Each structure stands twice: as structure tokens, then as C-alpha cells.
């Protein structure tokens, strides 16, 4: 599956973004936060992510090793994306694919990631 640019937002629309990514390598993670939120994650570089609206409406949550910034909308509480540094040392974004428009979630084949063991 090739990369495509998607539009995404939180539930209330206060936070909007565009991200270019391929959806053939999405993951579900069993860490404590992903399991509770039911996220399906796709990954992209910071260069392929644009926050269109809502920087002032984002709040940051970190836990564990504090390597990932779980940013969520202060109004509706939805976490549309996170930011961190990938294994290669490059800053990246983890996109909650459920927040992207025009994505058929049922057509995806997420791989399981054992984040609970980290």
C-alpha cells in the first residue's frame, strides 16, 4: 500500500491535522494506554505531519519512560496522535488511524505489538 495524505481530527474538531502515511503496517498495542483507548496506530515522520488547527487546545500526557508525548484535545479528550522518537532516532508521529477520515477500518490488518512487555 502506498503512502497517501489523510485528513484527521479529534471528535469535536478543535484539533485538525494532515498526515501522509501508508496504512499497510498499522499496529494495535497492548500497553496500558493503547489497550484502554482502543487505538490503531499508523506511523509517519514529523515532516509528513501538519497540525492544521488546535495547537493551543492540546494537552500532553506522558507515562512510563516519558518517551512518547500522548497529545489529546482539552475539549473532547480524544487522542488523535502522539509524538516521539523512533528506534532510528528520527522524530515521528503515531497517528490514531481511527481519527482519519475516509479510512475503512475493517479493511486494515493491524499487527499486534507487545508494548506491555517494554
C-alpha positions, -999 to 999 in steps of 0.1 A, spaced: 0 0 0 14 33 -10 15 65 11 -15 87 10 -23 120 27 -52 118 51 -72 145 70 -78 138 107 -93 154 137 -104 149 173 -141 143 180 -151 180 185 -130 193 156 -109 217 177 -77 197 166 -72 191 129 -42 177 111 -30 161 79 -7 131 77 9 113 49 14 76 57 8 41 44 -18 20 62 -3 -14 54 17 -16 86 -7 -3 113 -5 -18 148 -25 -24 178 -6 -22 210 -14 -39 244 3 -13 266 -19 1 293 -29 33 275 -34 19 239 -54 -11 253 -78 12 272 -81 36 243 -85 10 215 -62 28 192 -50 15 158 -17 32 151 0 42 119 34 59 118 49 88 99 78 112 101 73 147 115 80 161 80 48 143 67 26 156 95 10 190 97 -11 203 126 -37 225 108 -56 237 139 -57 234 176 -21 237 190 -35 257 219 -61 230 225 -37 202 230 -27 187 263 3 164 268 3 132 288 34 111 294 39 79 315 64 52 320 97 62 304 83 95 292 95 89 256 61 94 240 40 126 242 4 114 241 -14 146 230 -51 149 234 -78 175 229 -86 195 260 -122 198 250 -133 163 239 -104 142 253 -97 124 220 -60 114 214 -56 118 176 -18 114 176 13 111 197 49 122 191 82 107 200 114 94 186 115 62 166 141 34 170 162 50 144 164 83 164 142 102 140 113 122 154 80 107 144 42 108 148 20 79 158 -14 86 142 -46 72 157 -60 58 124 -95 58 139 -93 96 137 -87 97 100 -114 105 75 -123 81 47 -105 51 61 -123 17 61 -110 3 95 -123 -31 86 -101 -33 56 -69 -29 77 -48 -58 90 -32 -45 122 -2 -63 136 -1 -69 173 27 -51 192 36 -62 227 40 -28 243 30 -41 277 63 -60 279 85 -29 274 
